[in-house]
Amino acid sequence: MFKFLQLGKKIRSLFGAKVDEETLEALERAFYEADLGGEISAELTEKVRQIYKKNPSISSDAILEEIRKDLIEKLKIECAPPNPSSSPHVILIVGANGNGKTTSVAKLGKLFKSQGKKVLLAAADTFRAAAIDQLQMWSNRAGIELVKGAPNSDPAAVVFDAIQASKSRECDILIVDTAGRLHTKTDLMHELQKIHRVSGKALSGAPHETLLVLDATIGQNGIEQAKMFHQFTPLTGLILTKLDGTAKGGIAIAIQRKLKIPIRYVGLGEGIDDLQPFQAETYVKSLL
């Protein structure tokens, strides 16, 4: 379950007394502090202003329900979830260092394994030996095999070998960890493009998904990261980590508004089973 600073409590408190422009300004500030962003915060505040003009006696619970429906609508993207038709289904995981990328690789693998899928992981972050060791530890914990190369070896070659291995082992899913490239480093982004090209040569259509891991606590900066990654390797979805305990849970809504890229999974803790498919209704309920 998400553990946000309860935005709903703030809203109930604001509408427990006289409602005026000062109240609405405080409401907009509460939305903004929840990291919904300026645009959405202003939209929601205007919506509440119009609702209140029409019905000054409306209850705070009724206002919350209107906000809930609006937020769920904002999280909807006309984008069908992936339907793995090829075997293996190759998922490329990208993201900046510190966002929880490597651990998300293992957690996602464990999630697929729990669904009865045969999973293989690939450690293509060859620039950091520690990253390979970290993924090895997590893959052992999840009980999933790992393909890895020597430190400083060609990441694209590791991915090529991993795709061949996943074919020969008749795996359903291959999840590839990549280096934690800073989104401002164009030369390193080009390495991601190379991995993308080599994947397609090893298996037609690969990678079938490219998921960007974002840390929810970095707020609006995550949007800029995502824009840069999307420019160099088209993203099909997002994994939002560190949503457990953050007061800025609204970032998920801001991200989907700006990027039009669906959130596929969310990280809610440090355990191997603490990655879950994203559900808009559950998310908004916890936010409010």
N, C-alpha and C positions, 0 to 999 in steps of 0.2 A: 504494500500500500504506500502511496505517496505520503510524504510528511512535510507538507508546506506550512509556512506561517499562514494561519487561516485567514484568507482574504474575506471569507464570508462573515467572520466575526467582526471585522472592521466595518463591513457594509451594514450589518445589523445595528452596530453601535451608532453609526452615522444617521441612520434613519429611525432611530429610537426617539429622536427629539424633533424640533422644528426643522423643516427642510427649506433651505434657501440657497442662494448662489454660493455662499461660503461652504455649505455642506457639499455641494456639487464639486467645488474646487478640491475639497478634501477627498472626495470620491475619486476624482481624476488622479490625484496624487497617489492614492492607494493602489490604483490600477498600475500606475507607472512604476511604483516601488516593487510591485510584483513582477516587473520586467516584461510587461505586455507591450512596451514601446509606446512612443508618443501618439502615433496614428491610431492604434487600436484603443488606447486609453481615452482619447478624445471622442472617438466614435461611440464607445460604450457610455460615456458620460452624457453625450447628447441624446442617446437612446433613453437613458433613465430620465433625463430632463423632460423629454416629450411624454413619456409614460406618466410622470408625476403631474404634468400640466393637465392631462386628460382625467386623471383620477388621483387627486391629492390625498385621499384616504387609503390609498393602496398600502398593503402591509409590506414590511421588509422581506418577508419570505416570498411574496409574490414578485417583488422586484428581483430578488435573487434567482427565481425561476426564469424570468425573462433574460437575465444575464447569462444563465446557464445555457439556455437554448441558443443564444447568440454565439457564445464561445464554441459550442459544439459545431455549429454551422461553419464557423471560421476555420475549424480544424479539418473540415472535409476537403479532400482533393479528388478531382475526377481522375483517378489513377488506379487501375486494377492491381491487386497484389501480384507478385511474381508467381508464375505457375511453372515450376521446374519441369521441363519436358525433355531436356538433354541429360545425359548421365556421363560424367558427373556434372552437377550444377555448380559453377564456379562463382564464388563470392569474394570480391576484393575488398579488403578493409583498409581505409585510409584515415589519416588524421594527424594532427600535430602532437608532439610529445606532451605527456602529462594529461591527456584527455581520457585515458583509460582504454586505449586502443587494443593493446596486447591482451589484457585481461578480458576484454569484450569478445575477442576472437575465440578464446577458450569457452567462455560462457555461452556464446552462440552455438558453438559446436556441441556443448552439453545439452542445450535445448533441443537441437535437431536429433541428437542421439536418444533423448527421452521420448521422441516421437517415432522411434524405430528406424531412423535413418542410419546408414553406414557413412561415417564422417572421417575425413582426413584433414589435417591442418598443415599449413606450410609456413615456415619461418623465413620470410623474405626480407626481414629487417636485418640485413647482414652487416650494416654499418656499426651496430652495437652488439658486441658479444653478449652483453647483459640481457638484451632483448631476446636473443635466442634461448638463453638459459631460463629466462622468465617464462617464455612460452612452453619450454620443455617441462618446467615444473607444473604449470597449469594443465598441460595436456595429460601429464601423468595423473593429476588429480581427477581429471574428467574421464580418464580411461580411453583416450583417443590417440591414435597414432599420429606422429609428426614427421614431416619431411623437412630437412634443414640443410643448409650449405655451410661452408667454412666462413668464418668471419671475413668480411671485406670481399667476399666473392660476388659475382654479378647477380643482383636480385632477380633479374629477368630470367636468368638460367635456372635459378632455384624454382621459380614458378613453372617454367617449362617442364622440369623434372617432376615436379609435384603433380602436374596435370597428367603426365605419362603414368606416374605411379597410381594415381586415382583411377585411371582407366583400367590398368592391369589388375588392380585390387577390387574392381567393380564397386567403387564407392558411389554413393548417391550425392554427396555434398563435399566440395573442397573449399575450405575457407583459408584465405591467404592474408597473412599479416605483412604489412609493408613498413618501411622506415617512417619515423615520426617527423615527416618533413614540415619545416616551418612554412606557412603558406606564403610568406614573402620571398622565399628562395626559388626563383624561377628555374634555375638549373636543376635543382632537385625535383621540381615538378615535372621536368622533361623526363626524368627517370621513371616517373609514374606512367607517363605516356608510353615509354618503351615497354614496360611491364604489360600494359594494356595491349599493345601490338603483338607481343610475343604470345600472350595468352590466346589471341585470336588465331595465330598460326598453329598453335598446339591443339586447339579445339575450336571448331567453328562456333562463333557466337560468344565465346568467352572473352572477358568475364561477363556472366549473365546478370550479375548485380555488382554495383560498386556502392558500398555503404560508408558514409563519413561518420566518424565518432566525434561527437562534440560534448564538451563539459558544460553542463547546465549552469554552473556557477560563474562562468565567464560572461554570461549575459549577452549583450548586443554585439560584443566582439566576435562571438561565434558566427554571426551572420556574415561578417567580412571574411572569416576563414572559409566558410562554405562557398562563398562566391568565387574565391580564387581556386579552390579545389575543383569546383564544378566547371570552371573554364578550361582546365587542363585534362581532366578525366571525368566525363559526364556522370553525375551522381544519380542513382536510382532511389536512394533512401538514406535515412539518418538513424544513427543510434545515439540517443541522448543519455549521457551518464551523469552520475552524482545528483540524481533527482531526489535522493533520500536526504531529508533534512535541509534542503535549500529553501530559502524564503523567496527565491526568484523563479518559481515554477512557471510563471507566465511566458517564459522565453520560448517554450514549445509553440505557442500560438503565434508569437512574433516571427519565429523562424519560418513556419509554414506560410504565413502571409507574404513574407518577403521573397522566399525562394521557390515556392510552389513545389517543394520536394517533400514527400511524405515521411513522417517519422515511423520507422518500422519497429524499433525496439527501444526500451528504456532500462537503464541500470538503476536498481533500487537498493544496492548494498554491495558488500565485499565478497559474499559467498559465491560459489560456483553456480548456484541456482538462482542468483539474483538478477537475471536478465529476463525480461518479459516482453511479449508482443505489446505494442502500444495500443491502448483502447481509449478513444477520445472521451467517452462517457465517464469512465472511471477516473480519468485524469481531471476532467472539469469538476466532478463531484468532490475530489480531494482538494482542488484549488479553492473551492468555495466552502 
